[in-house]
Amino acid sequence: MRAIQISSTGGPDVLNPMELPDPHAGPGTLLVEVAAAGVNYIDTYQREGIYPMQLPYVPGLEGAGRVRAVGPDVSGFAVGDRVAWAEQLGSYAELVAVSATKAVPVPDALPDDVAAAALLQGMTAHAFITDTHPVGPGEDVLVHAAAGGLGLMLTQLATARGARVIGTVSTPEKERLARAAGAAEVVRYTEVDDLAEAVRAHTGGAGVHVVYDSVGATTFDASLASLRTRGLLVLCGASSGPVPPLDPQRLNAAGSVYLTRPKLFDYVATPDALAARAAAVYDVVGEGALDVRIGNRYPLAEARRAHEDLQARRTTGKLLLIP
């Protein structure tokens, strides 16, 4: 099969297209023909060695496709079924062996590319909006990188729950996308001297109830300063680099605020939790209540370009690799 392999950590240039042996459907697994694989920031963290991986490996955690073979001890799936997954390493390939406990059925009405694009970031946004901080009517919510794949979904889901979203973006095009997703206010961080002050100006100086910060190093201080008393900072990424170690006293000084660093997989830790969360996301997508913007589709061999574009912030919405 054609696949992308990483043999050493580093920049996008370590993403090497090559021919590898086909995987097989072992006990408890499904052999799936990949129709589309999602590109996510966690892939770049693993590639760079921020999240250590055993080398060599085929990257990619998310995708959708059709079952080619069913391994022993698997029930509930059959050859020909359409499935998606969000926690199966090896997805940058034509074929992937997916643990049956990590696979979810794809509704008939949902195209493969949408199914792949919606799952990981859709479940992440759903978990953060409903569980990490149950967003409620009348709350002020700050979403950084509001025109990115996760940002657009957070904005839509928070708005649907009656919150007022303030989004941060870098360009007029991204502002248009954030507003179309429901953002009531948008701050172009490239055009303000004090980001927190600009955010607070939209709340009468009170600050926001919750911040969703997927940017990390360059926005963290402003995120803390944007919170109202006892607000919550949800640090959910590090596209600009990791946040340095934090003195807990800063949370006190900011107004008894809270800080959490969640990850999706703790919210879908069992097959039942995964199935319920995936079904909830696919339901709102199918109903048209959650629009999944696919920013770009790249041939599998161009995984390097996809990573370069993602990390250079040249993209909006979700990026996919198409084998």
DRENFILO-710719 format. One record per residue (C-alpha): residue number from 1; residue in one letter; x, y, z. Coordinates in steps of 0.05 Angstrom, whole numbers, plus 32768, in hexadecimal, padded with zeros to 4 digits. Example, Ala and Ser with C-alpha at 12.3 -4.5 7.8 and 13.67 -1.06 7.14 Angstrom:
+-----+------+------+-------+------+
: seq : type : east : north :   up :
+-----+------+------+-------+------+
:   1 :    a : 80F6 :  7FA6 : 809C :
:   2 :    s : 8111 :  7FEB : 808F :
+-----+------+------+-------+------+
END
This chain:
+-----+------+------+-------+------+
: seq : type : east : north :   up :
+-----+------+------+-------+------+
:   1 :    m : 8000 :  8000 : 8000 :
:   2 :    r : 8014 :  8049 : 7FF9 :
:   3 :    a : 801E :  806B : 803C :
:   4 :    i : 8043 :  80A4 : 805E :
:   5 :    q : 8079 :  808E : 808F :
:   6 :    i : 80A1 :  80B5 : 80C2 :
:   7 :    s : 80E6 :  8098 : 80D4 :
:   8 :    s : 8102 :  80D3 : 80FB :
:   9 :    t : 80E2 :  810D : 811F :
:  10 :    g : 80E5 :  8152 : 8100 :
:  11 :    g : 80C3 :  8182 : 80D0 :
:  12 :    p : 8092 :  8171 : 8098 :
:  13 :    d : 80CC :  8157 : 806E :
:  14 :    v : 80CD :  8117 : 8098 :
:  15 :    l : 8089 :  8102 : 807A :
:  16 :    n : 80A0 :  80D0 : 8046 :
:  17 :    p : 8071 :  80B0 : 8013 :
:  18 :    m : 8083 :  8067 : 8008 :
:  19 :    e : 8069 :  8021 : 7FFA :
:  20 :    l : 805D :  7FF7 : 8039 :
:  21 :    p : 8041 :  7FB1 : 8045 :
:  22 :    d : 7FF6 :  7FAE : 804A :
:  23 :    p : 7FDC :  7FA8 : 8091 :
:  24 :    h : 7FAC :  7F70 : 80A0 :
:  25 :    a : 7F6D :  7F67 : 80C9 :
:  26 :    g : 7F87 :  7F46 : 8109 :
:  27 :    p : 7F5E :  7F34 : 8147 :
:  28 :    g : 7F2F :  7F6C : 8159 :
:  29 :    t : 7F3F :  7F97 : 811D :
:  30 :    l : 7F22 :  7FAE : 80DB :
:  31 :    l : 7F4B :  7FB6 : 809B :
:  32 :    v : 7F31 :  7FF6 : 807C :
:  33 :    e : 7F3C :  8016 : 8038 :
:  34 :    v : 7F49 :  805F : 804A :
:  35 :    a : 7F1E :  8090 : 8023 :
:  36 :    a : 7F36 :  80CE : 8048 :
:  37 :    a : 7F65 :  80DA : 8082 :
:  38 :    g : 7F61 :  8117 : 80B0 :
:  39 :    v : 7F9D :  8144 : 80BC :
:  40 :    n : 7FA1 :  815E : 8103 :
:  41 :    y : 7FD0 :  8186 : 812E :
:  42 :    i : 7FDE :  8149 : 8159 :
:  43 :    d : 7FFE :  812A : 811A :
:  44 :    t : 8030 :  8163 : 811A :
:  45 :    y : 803F :  815C : 8164 :
:  46 :    q : 804E :  8112 : 815A :
:  47 :    r : 8078 :  8120 : 811C :
:  48 :    e : 80A2 :  8154 : 8141 :
:  49 :    g : 80AD :  8126 : 817D :
:  50 :    i : 8084 :  8151 : 81AD :
:  51 :    y : 805B :  8112 : 81B7 :
:  52 :    p : 808E :  80DA : 81B4 :
:  53 :    m : 807F :  80A2 : 8183 :
:  54 :    q : 80A1 :  8060 : 8174 :
:  55 :    l : 80C5 :  8067 : 8132 :
:  56 :    p : 80B9 :  805A : 80F9 :
:  57 :    y : 806E :  8063 : 80F6 :
:  58 :    v : 8036 :  8076 : 80C7 :
:  59 :    p : 8015 :  80B6 : 80E2 :
:  60 :    g : 7FCC :  80CA : 80E3 :
:  61 :    l : 7F96 :  80BA : 8116 :
:  62 :    e : 7F56 :  80C9 : 80F1 :
:  63 :    g : 7F33 :  80B3 : 80B2 :
:  64 :    a : 7EF8 :  8092 : 8090 :
:  65 :    g : 7EF2 :  805A : 805F :
:  66 :    r : 7ED4 :  8016 : 804E :
:  67 :    v : 7EE1 :  7FD4 : 8072 :
:  68 :    r : 7F08 :  7FA3 : 8046 :
:  69 :    a : 7F11 :  7F6B : 8079 :
:  70 :    v : 7EF9 :  7F5B : 80BF :
:  71 :    g : 7F28 :  7F3A : 80F1 :
:  72 :    p : 7F19 :  7F04 : 8123 :
:  73 :    d : 7EF1 :  7F16 : 8162 :
:  74 :    v : 7ECF :  7F51 : 8140 :
:  75 :    s : 7E84 :  7F5B : 8142 :
:  76 :    g : 7E57 :  7F93 : 8129 :
:  77 :    f : 7E7E :  7FA0 : 80E9 :
:  78 :    a : 7E7F :  7F7E : 80A5 :
:  79 :    v : 7EA6 :  7F83 : 8064 :
:  80 :    g : 7E8D :  7FBF : 803D :
:  81 :    d : 7E78 :  7FE8 : 8079 :
:  82 :    r : 7E8B :  8031 : 807A :
:  83 :    v : 7EAF :  8045 : 80BA :
:  84 :    a : 7ED6 :  807F : 80D8 :
:  85 :    w : 7F09 :  8083 : 8110 :
:  86 :    a : 7F2D :  80B9 : 8137 :
:  87 :    e : 7F61 :  8094 : 8160 :
:  88 :    q : 7F85 :  8063 : 8132 :
:  89 :    l : 7FCD :  8070 : 8121 :
:  90 :    g : 7FE0 :  8060 : 80D9 :
:  91 :    s : 7FA9 :  8085 : 80B5 :
:  92 :    y : 7FD6 :  80A8 : 8082 :
:  93 :    a : 7FD2 :  806B : 8055 :
:  94 :    e : 7FA7 :  8047 : 8022 :
:  95 :    l : 7F98 :  8011 : 8055 :
:  96 :    v : 7F95 :  8012 : 80A1 :
:  97 :    a : 7F86 :  7FDD : 80D5 :
:  98 :    v : 7F53 :  7FFE : 8104 :
:  99 :    s : 7F42 :  7FE2 : 8148 :
: 100 :    a : 7EF8 :  7FD1 : 8147 :
: 101 :    t : 7EF1 :  7FF5 : 818A :
: 102 :    k : 7F09 :  8035 : 8168 :
: 103 :    a : 7EDC :  8031 : 812B :
: 104 :    v : 7E97 :  8051 : 8124 :
: 105 :    p : 7E63 :  8048 : 80ED :
: 106 :    v : 7E5B :  807F : 80BA :
: 107 :    p : 7E13 :  8093 : 80A9 :
: 108 :    d : 7DFF :  8083 : 8062 :
: 109 :    a : 7DF0 :  80CC : 8052 :
: 110 :    l : 7E35 :  80E5 : 8067 :
: 111 :    p : 7E6C :  80E7 : 8032 :
: 112 :    d : 7EAF :  80C8 : 8045 :
: 113 :    d : 7ED4 :  810A : 8045 :
: 114 :    v : 7EA2 :  812B : 8074 :
: 115 :    a : 7EA2 :  80ED : 80A1 :
: 116 :    a : 7EEE :  80F1 : 80A6 :
: 117 :    a : 7EEF :  813D : 80AF :
: 118 :    a : 7EBA :  813F : 80E5 :
: 119 :    l : 7ECE :  8109 : 8116 :
: 120 :    l : 7F0C :  811C : 813D :
: 121 :    q : 7F02 :  8167 : 8140 :
: 122 :    g : 7EB7 :  8160 : 8143 :
: 123 :    m : 7EBA :  8132 : 8180 :
: 124 :    t : 7EEF :  815F : 819F :
: 125 :    a : 7EC4 :  819D : 8197 :
: 126 :    h : 7E87 :  8177 : 81B0 :
: 127 :    a : 7EAC :  815F : 81EE :
: 128 :    f : 7EC9 :  81A3 : 81FE :
: 129 :    i : 7E86 :  81C7 : 81F5 :
: 130 :    t : 7E5B :  8195 : 821A :
: 131 :    d : 7E89 :  8177 : 824F :
: 132 :    t : 7ECA :  819D : 825A :
: 133 :    h : 7EA0 :  81DC : 8263 :
: 134 :    p : 7E55 :  81D4 : 8256 :
: 135 :    v : 7E4B :  8213 : 822F :
: 136 :    g : 7E09 :  8235 : 823F :
: 137 :    p : 7DDC :  826D : 8225 :
: 138 :    g : 7DF7 :  82B3 : 822E :
: 139 :    e : 7E3F :  829E : 823B :
: 140 :    d : 7E79 :  82C1 : 8219 :
: 141 :    v : 7EA8 :  8290 : 81F8 :
: 142 :    l : 7EEC :  829F : 81DA :
: 143 :    v : 7F03 :  8271 : 81A2 :
: 144 :    h : 7F4A :  8279 : 8188 :
: 145 :    a : 7F59 :  8265 : 8140 :
: 146 :    a : 7F0E :  826B : 8133 :
: 147 :    a : 7F15 :  825C : 80E8 :
: 148 :    g : 7F3B :  821B : 80F2 :
: 149 :    g : 7F1B :  81D6 : 80F1 :
: 150 :    l : 7F11 :  81D2 : 813C :
: 151 :    g : 7F03 :  821C : 8144 :
: 152 :    l : 7ECA :  821C : 8111 :
: 153 :    m : 7EA9 :  81E1 : 8134 :
: 154 :    l : 7EB1 :  81FF : 817A :
: 155 :    t : 7E93 :  8240 : 8160 :
: 156 :    q : 7E56 :  821D : 8142 :
: 157 :    l : 7E48 :  81F0 : 817E :
: 158 :    a : 7E51 :  8228 : 81B1 :
: 159 :    t : 7E24 :  8257 : 8189 :
: 160 :    a : 7DEF :  8220 : 8183 :
: 161 :    r : 7DEE :  821B : 81CF :
: 162 :    g : 7DDE :  8265 : 81D5 :
: 163 :    a : 7E24 :  8280 : 81E4 :
: 164 :    r : 7E44 :  82BE : 81C5 :
: 165 :    v : 7E85 :  82AB : 81A3 :
: 166 :    i : 7EC0 :  82DA : 819C :
: 167 :    g : 7EF0 :  82BD : 8169 :
: 168 :    t : 7F38 :  82CE : 815A :
: 169 :    v : 7F54 :  82C9 : 8113 :
: 170 :    s : 7F8C :  82E6 : 80EA :
: 171 :    t : 7F6D :  82FB : 80A8 :
: 172 :    p : 7F2D :  8318 : 808A :
: 173 :    e : 7F1E :  82D6 : 8067 :
: 174 :    k : 7F22 :  82B1 : 80A9 :
: 175 :    e : 7EF7 :  82E6 : 80CA :
: 176 :    r : 7EC1 :  82D9 : 8096 :
: 177 :    l : 7EC4 :  828E : 80A5 :
: 178 :    a : 7EC0 :  8298 : 80F0 :
: 179 :    r : 7E84 :  82C7 : 80EA :
: 180 :    a : 7E61 :  8297 : 80BB :
: 181 :    a : 7E6A :  8261 : 80F0 :
: 182 :    g : 7E46 :  828D : 8122 :
: 183 :    a : 7E7C :  82B8 : 8144 :
: 184 :    a : 7E5B :  82F7 : 815E :
: 185 :    e : 7E9D :  831C : 8163 :
: 186 :    v : 7EE0 :  8311 : 8141 :
: 187 :    v : 7F24 :  832C : 8155 :
: 188 :    r : 7F5C :  832B : 8122 :
: 189 :    y : 7F96 :  831F : 8151 :
: 190 :    t : 7FC7 :  8339 : 811D :
: 191 :    e : 7FA8 :  837E : 8122 :
: 192 :    v : 7FA4 :  838A : 816D :
: 193 :    d : 7FDA :  839C : 81A0 :
: 194 :    d : 7FB7 :  837C : 81DB :
: 195 :    l : 7F8E :  833E : 81CA :
: 196 :    a : 7F70 :  8335 : 820F :
: 197 :    e : 7F5B :  837E : 8211 :
: 198 :    a : 7F3A :  8377 : 81CD :
: 199 :    v : 7F14 :  8339 : 81E4 :
: 200 :    r : 7EFE :  8359 : 8225 :
: 201 :    a : 7EE4 :  8396 : 81FF :
: 202 :    h : 7EAF :  8367 : 81E2 :
: 203 :    t : 7E99 :  8352 : 8228 :
: 204 :    g : 7E93 :  8396 : 8249 :
: 205 :    g : 7ED5 :  8388 : 826C :
: 206 :    a : 7EBA :  834B : 8291 :
: 207 :    g : 7EE0 :  8316 : 826A :
: 208 :    v : 7EC9 :  82D4 : 824D :
: 209 :    h : 7EAD :  8297 : 8270 :
: 210 :    v : 7EDA :  8266 : 824A :
: 211 :    v : 7F14 :  8269 : 8219 :
: 212 :    y : 7F23 :  8231 : 81E7 :
: 213 :    d : 7F6C :  823A : 81D7 :
: 214 :    s : 7F8A :  820C : 81A2 :
: 215 :    v : 7FC3 :  823B : 8192 :
: 216 :    g : 7FEC :  8236 : 81D2 :
: 217 :    a : 802C :  825D : 81DD :
: 218 :    t : 801A :  829E : 81BA :
: 219 :    t : 7FD3 :  82A5 : 81D4 :
: 220 :    f : 7FD6 :  8286 : 821A :
: 221 :    d : 7FE4 :  82C6 : 8240 :
: 222 :    a : 7FAD :  82EA : 821C :
: 223 :    s : 7F7E :  82B0 : 8228 :
: 224 :    l : 7F89 :  82B4 : 8273 :
: 225 :    a : 7F80 :  82FF : 8272 :
: 226 :    s : 7F3F :  82F9 : 824B :
: 227 :    l : 7F1C :  82CF : 8280 :
: 228 :    r : 7EE9 :  82EA : 82B0 :
: 229 :    t : 7EEE :  82D7 : 82FA :
: 230 :    r : 7EEA :  828B : 8301 :
: 231 :    g : 7EEC :  8282 : 82B6 :
: 232 :    l : 7F0A :  8244 : 8294 :
: 233 :    l : 7F43 :  8240 : 8264 :
: 234 :    v : 7F3F :  8201 : 8239 :
: 235 :    l : 7F85 :  81F8 : 821C :
: 236 :    c : 7F79 :  81C9 : 81E2 :
: 237 :    g : 7FB5 :  81D0 : 81B4 :
: 238 :    a : 7FF8 :  81EF : 81A7 :
: 239 :    s : 7FFB :  8204 : 815F :
: 240 :    s : 802B :  823D : 8171 :
: 241 :    g : 8054 :  8212 : 81A0 :
: 242 :    p : 804B :  81F5 : 81E6 :
: 243 :    v : 803A :  8222 : 8221 :
: 244 :    p : 8074 :  8229 : 8253 :
: 245 :    p : 806C :  820E : 829A :
: 246 :    l : 8039 :  8236 : 82C2 :
: 247 :    d : 803B :  8251 : 8309 :
: 248 :    p : 7FF6 :  823E : 8325 :
: 249 :    q : 7FF5 :  8281 : 8349 :
: 250 :    r : 7FE6 :  82A0 : 8306 :
: 251 :    l : 7FA1 :  827F : 8307 :
: 252 :    n : 7F94 :  82A0 : 834A :
: 253 :    a : 7FAA :  82E4 : 8331 :
: 254 :    a : 7F7F :  82DE : 82F2 :
: 255 :    g : 7F41 :  82D9 : 831D :
: 256 :    s : 7F3E :  8292 : 8339 :
: 257 :    v : 7F3B :  8277 : 82F2 :
: 258 :    y : 7F3F :  822F : 82DC :
: 259 :    l : 7F6E :  820E : 82AA :
: 260 :    t : 7F65 :  81CA : 8289 :
: 261 :    r : 7F8B :  81A5 : 8252 :
: 262 :    p : 7F5A :  8171 : 8239 :
: 263 :    k : 7F61 :  813E : 8201 :
: 264 :    l : 7F29 :  811E : 81DB :
: 265 :    f : 7F3D :  80D6 : 81E8 :
: 266 :    d : 7F2D :  80DC : 8232 :
: 267 :    y : 7EE5 :  80EE : 821E :
: 268 :    v : 7EDD :  80B1 : 81F0 :
: 269 :    a : 7F04 :  807F : 821A :
: 270 :    t : 7ED2 :  8046 : 8211 :
: 271 :    p : 7EB0 :  802A : 81D2 :
: 272 :    d : 7E6C :  8041 : 81ED :
: 273 :    a : 7E85 :  8088 : 81FB :
: 274 :    l : 7EA6 :  808B : 81B6 :
: 275 :    a : 7E67 :  8072 : 8193 :
: 276 :    a : 7E3B :  80A4 : 81B7 :
: 277 :    r : 7E68 :  80DF : 81AA :
: 278 :    a : 7E72 :  80CD : 8161 :
: 279 :    a : 7E27 :  80C3 : 8157 :
: 280 :    a : 7E19 :  8107 : 8177 :
: 281 :    v : 7E4A :  8129 : 8147 :
: 282 :    y : 7E32 :  8105 : 8109 :
: 283 :    d : 7DEA :  8115 : 811C :
: 284 :    v : 7DF5 :  8160 : 811F :
: 285 :    v : 7E1E :  815D : 80DE :
: 286 :    g : 7DE7 :  8136 : 80BC :
: 287 :    e : 7DB2 :  8167 : 80D4 :
: 288 :    g : 7DDA :  81A1 : 80B8 :
: 289 :    a : 7DE4 :  81BF : 80FD :
: 290 :    l : 7E30 :  81B6 : 80F9 :
: 291 :    d : 7E52 :  81CA : 80B8 :
: 292 :    v : 7E93 :  81A5 : 80AB :
: 293 :    r : 7EC1 :  81D1 : 8081 :
: 294 :    i : 7EF6 :  81AB : 805B :
: 295 :    g : 7F2C :  81DD : 804E :
: 296 :    n : 7F56 :  81B3 : 8020 :
: 297 :    r : 7F5F :  816D : 8006 :
: 298 :    y : 7FA6 :  8155 : 7FF6 :
: 299 :    p : 7FBE :  8116 : 7FD2 :
: 300 :    l : 7FDC :  80E6 : 8005 :
: 301 :    a : 8022 :  80F2 : 7FE8 :
: 302 :    e : 801B :  813C : 7FFA :
: 303 :    a : 8016 :  8132 : 8045 :
: 304 :    r : 8053 :  815D : 804D :
: 305 :    r : 8030 :  8198 : 802B :
: 306 :    a : 7FF3 :  818E : 8057 :
: 307 :    h : 801E :  8192 : 8096 :
: 308 :    e : 8042 :  81CF : 807B :
: 309 :    d : 8001 :  81F3 : 806B :
: 310 :    l : 7FE2 :  81E1 : 80AF :
: 311 :    q : 801D :  81F9 : 80D8 :
: 312 :    a : 8025 :  8238 : 80AE :
: 313 :    r : 7FDC :  824A : 80BD :
: 314 :    r : 7FCD :  824D : 8073 :
: 315 :    t : 7F8F :  8222 : 807C :
: 316 :    t : 7F47 :  8226 : 8093 :
: 317 :    g : 7F1A :  81EE : 80A7 :
: 318 :    k : 7F2E :  81A5 : 80A3 :
: 319 :    l : 7F67 :  8187 : 807A :
: 320 :    l : 7F62 :  8142 : 805C :
: 321 :    l : 7F91 :  8112 : 8039 :
: 322 :    i : 7F71 :  80E9 : 8001 :
: 323 :    p : 7F96 :  80A7 : 7FF1 :
+-----+------+------+-------+------+
END
